[in-house]
Amino acid sequence: MALVLKEIEIVADHTAESRCDVGFLRLRRLTLRNQYGDGTTSDDYPCDIVTRPSADAVAIVLYNVESDGEERRVSVVLKEGPRAPIYLRKDKQLVLPDEREYLSIVELVAGLIEDGDDGPDGLQRRASAESYEEAGYRVPLDRIGSLGGGTFASPGISDEKVYFCAADFTGIERQEPAGDGSVMEETTVAVALELRDAIRRCRDGRIPDMKTELGLYRLADAIGYLPQLDRFVHELPDELADRFDSLGVARVRSDS
C-alpha cells in the first residue's frame, strides 16, 4: 500500500551550529564591489548566494496528444509530492496567509543535472532518467525535445538555471515510478491532467509552481495549441493561422 503523508516533523534544527559552506544547499556570503567603465567603483555591498552541487536543472513536460474523431486532446503528466520548505511556511508570520497547508504540491517532473550528463544529449538523458524516476515513463531520447532557452529560477538569491524539455509518452506503458531512493520521493505520485486544466490550476493557485506554469505554456506554444480557445492552430481560419508565431520555441511532436 502506498504511503500517505500526514505531516512533516522537525526533529532537529542545526541552523545555529552549521557552517554555510556545508550541506546540500550552501550559502556564499560575499562582499562585492562594482567596477564601472569610467574607472570608478561602487561602495562595498553584501550579497548572499544560495547554491547547490549543480547549478543547472531540467524540467520535463510529459505529454501526449490523443484524437477522438475530429477532436484532439492534450494531456500532461505531472508529479505530486512533499516540499518541506513550502510546508513549513505554516510556522511563519505571513503578511498574506496561505489559503491552505502545503503538505504536497503538484509540479513538473524535474531534476538537477548530474555528473555524466554532459555532452550534446546530456539534458535529454537527464530528462529521460527523471521521467522514469518520478512518473514511471521510460521515454527514449529521440522523443525528448527542447522547449527553448533556460531561465533563472530566482536570480536575486540563487544561481540555478532551469532548462525545459517536452517528452511525448504516446504509446509508452507507464510503470511504477522508480524514485531516487530518497525519503523525499517516498510519497511522490504521478498526476494526469488535460493541459488546459493544468494551466487553469496554475492560474488559480492550485498548482503554485512557476516553472510548471512556464513549462506548460511553452509546450502549448511548441505544439501549436491555444489553451484559451481549446484549439490547435491548424483548426483556426487561414487568416488567423497564418499569423501564428511560435515565439522561437522549437517545434515538438504533436501527432497522435
C-alpha positions in Angstrom: 0.0 0.0 0.0 1.3 3.4 -0.9 2.4 5.7 1.9 0.2 8.6 2.7 1.9 11.7 4.1 0.2 13.1 7.3 2.7 15.8 8.3 6.4 16.7 8.3 8.0 16.9 11.7 11.1 18.9 12.5 13.3 16.5 14.5 16.3 18.9 15.0 17.3 22.4 13.8 21.1 22.6 13.2 21.0 26.2 11.8 22.8 27.9 14.6 25.6 25.3 14.7 26.2 24.8 11.0 28.6 26.4 8.6 27.1 28.0 5.5 29.5 26.1 3.2 28.4 22.6 4.0 25.3 20.6 3.3 23.3 20.2 0.1 22.3 23.8 0.0 25.2 26.1 0.5 25.3 29.8 1.2 28.0 32.0 -0.3 28.1 35.1 1.9 30.1 37.7 -0.1 31.1 41.3 -0.1 31.1 42.7 -3.6 32.1 45.9 -5.3 31.0 47.1 -8.8 33.7 48.2 -11.3 32.4 50.9 -13.7 33.5 51.8 -17.2 34.8 55.3 -16.1 37.2 53.7 -13.6 35.2 54.4 -10.5 33.8 51.8 -8.2 30.7 51.4 -6.1 30.6 51.1 -2.3 31.2 47.6 -1.0 27.9 45.8 -0.5 26.8 42.4 0.9 25.5 39.6 -1.4 24.3 36.1 -0.3 24.0 33.4 -3.0 22.3 30.1 -2.4 23.9 27.3 -4.5 23.8 23.6 -4.9 26.3 21.0 -6.2 24.9 21.6 -9.7 23.7 25.0 -10.8 21.7 23.6 -13.7 18.4 21.6 -13.7 16.0 20.2 -16.3 12.2 20.4 -16.1 10.2 17.9 -18.3 6.7 18.4 -19.6 5.4 14.8 -20.2 2.6 14.9 -22.7 0.5 13.2 -25.3 -2.0 14.2 -28.0 -5.0 11.9 -28.5 -7.6 12.1 -31.2 -11.3 11.3 -30.7 -12.8 11.7 -34.1 -12.2 15.3 -35.1 -11.3 16.4 -31.6 -7.7 16.3 -30.3 -6.9 16.4 -26.6 -3.6 17.3 -25.0 -2.8 15.6 -21.7 0.2 16.1 -19.4 1.6 14.1 -16.5 2.9 16.0 -13.5 4.1 14.8 -10.1 2.7 15.5 -6.7 4.9 15.2 -3.6 6.0 17.0 -0.4 8.2 20.1 -0.5 9.3 20.7 3.1 10.3 24.4 2.7 6.8 25.2 1.4 5.1 23.1 4.0 7.0 24.8 6.8 5.7 28.2 5.7 2.8 27.5 8.1 5.2 28.3 11.0 5.9 31.8 9.8 4.1 35.0 10.4 2.9 35.7 6.8 1.6 39.1 5.6 -0.7 37.2 3.2 -1.6 33.9 5.0 -1.7 30.9 2.7 -5.2 29.6 1.9 -4.2 26.1 2.5 -1.4 24.0 4.1 1.0 22.8 1.5 1.6 19.2 2.6 2.3 18.5 -1.1 2.4 20.4 -4.3 1.9 19.4 -8.0 4.7 20.4 -10.4 6.7 19.3 -13.4 9.0 16.3 -13.3 12.4 17.8 -12.8 15.9 17.1 -11.5 19.4 18.5 -11.2 21.9 17.9 -14.0 24.4 15.3 -12.6 27.9 14.1 -13.3 27.9 12.3 -16.6 25.1 14.4 -18.1 27.5 16.4 -20.2 27.6 16.3 -24.0 25.0 17.3 -26.6 22.4 14.9 -25.4 23.1 15.4 -21.7 19.8 17.2 -21.0 17.8 14.6 -22.8 19.5 11.8 -20.8 18.7 13.5 -17.5 15.1 14.2 -18.7 14.6 10.6 -19.6 16.0 9.4 -16.2 13.8 11.8 -14.2 10.7 10.9 -16.2 11.2 7.2 -15.1 12.1 8.0 -11.5 9.3 10.4 -10.8 6.5 9.5 -13.3 7.2 5.9 -14.4 7.8 6.6 -18.2 10.8 5.3 -20.0 11.0 7.9 -22.7 13.5 7.4 -25.5 15.9 10.2 -26.1 14.5 10.9 -29.6 11.1 11.6 -28.0 12.5 14.5 -25.9 12.7 17.9 -27.4 13.9 21.3 -26.2 11.4 24.0 -25.2 13.6 26.9 -25.7 16.3 28.6 -23.6 17.0 28.2 -19.9 15.7 30.5 -17.2 17.0 31.6 -13.8 14.6 30.4 -11.1 15.3 33.2 -8.6 18.1 35.4 -9.8 18.2 37.5 -6.7 19.4 34.7 -4.4 20.2 31.6 -6.5 22.5 30.7 -9.3 20.2 27.8 -10.5 19.2 27.7 -14.2 16.3 25.6 -15.4 16.1 24.1 -18.9 12.8 23.0 -20.3 12.1 19.8 -22.3 9.0 18.1 -23.6 8.7 14.4 -23.7 6.0 12.6 -25.8 4.9 9.5 -24.0 2.4 8.4 -26.6 2.3 4.5 -26.7 4.7 4.1 -23.7 3.3 1.9 -20.9 3.5 3.6 -17.6 5.4 1.7 -14.8 5.6 2.3 -11.1 8.0 5.3 -10.6 11.4 4.1 -9.6 12.2 7.0 -7.3 15.7 8.2 -6.5 15.9 6.3 -3.2 15.4 9.4 -1.0 12.8 9.9 1.7 11.6 13.0 -0.2 10.2 10.8 -3.0 8.6 8.1 -1.0 5.1 9.6 -1.3 5.5 11.1 -4.8 2.7 10.2 -7.2 2.0 10.9 -10.9 -0.9 13.3 -11.7 -2.5 13.2 -15.2 -4.4 16.3 -16.3 -5.6 17.9 -19.5 -3.2 20.6 -20.5 -5.9 23.3 -20.4 -7.0 22.3 -16.9 -3.4 22.2 -15.7 -2.8 25.7 -16.9 -6.0 26.9 -15.2 -4.8 25.3 -11.9 -1.6 27.3 -12.2 -3.5 30.5 -12.7 -5.9 29.9 -9.7 -3.1 28.7 -7.3 -3.9 25.0 -7.1 -0.6 24.4 -8.8 1.6 27.1 -7.2 4.8 26.5 -9.1 6.3 29.0 -11.5 8.4 26.6 -13.6 5.3 24.4 -14.1 3.2 27.2 -15.5 6.0 28.3 -17.8 6.7 24.8 -19.0 3.0 24.2 -19.8 2.7 27.3 -21.8 6.0 26.6 -23.7 4.6 23.1 -24.6 1.3 24.7 -25.8 3.3 27.1 -28.0 5.5 24.3 -29.3 2.7 22.1 -30.4 0.5 24.9 -31.7 -2.2 24.6 -29.1 -4.1 27.6 -27.9 -5.4 26.8 -24.4 -7.7 29.9 -24.2 -9.6 28.6 -27.2 -9.0 24.9 -26.7 -8.0 24.7 -30.4 -4.9 23.9 -32.4 -3.6 26.5 -34.8 -4.5 24.4 -37.9 -8.1 24.5 -36.7 -8.3 28.3 -37.0 -9.4 30.2 -40.1 -6.5 30.6 -42.5 -6.1 34.3 -41.9 -5.6 33.7 -38.2 -3.5 30.6 -38.5 -1.1 32.4 -40.9 -0.5 35.0 -38.1 0.6 32.4 -35.5 4.1 32.9 -34.3 5.7 30.2 -32.2 7.9 32.8 -30.5 11.1 30.9 -31.3 10.3 27.8 -29.3 11.4 24.6 -31.0 8.6 22.5 -32.5 7.9 19.2 -30.8 5.7 16.2 -31.8 2.0 17.0 -32.0 0.9 13.9 -33.9 -1.1 11.2 -32.2 
